[in-house]
Amino acid sequence: MGISIWELLIVLLIVALLFGTKKLRNMGGDLGSAIKSFRNAMKGGEDDSASSADENPKGGRVIEGEVDSGADTSKDKSLDNSS
């Protein structure tokens, strides 16, 4: 009921004819390097999270950035008008 080996080979042959073996080889290499980069980033993320857990024992996060002083305070104003 599933795809047989012959059907899979025919599909692969058609793809090779459409794109060419050189382009398929390049795409495979690009895909492999992308997967390798992703795995390295995941391993690096685990190392970073372990070191940040040591720095902040409570488990919270520190987010650095600027505070926008011109934020819209219309919600606060509506509360002031209701009193």
Order of alpha helices (4+ residues) and beta strands (2+ residues): alpha-alpha-alpha
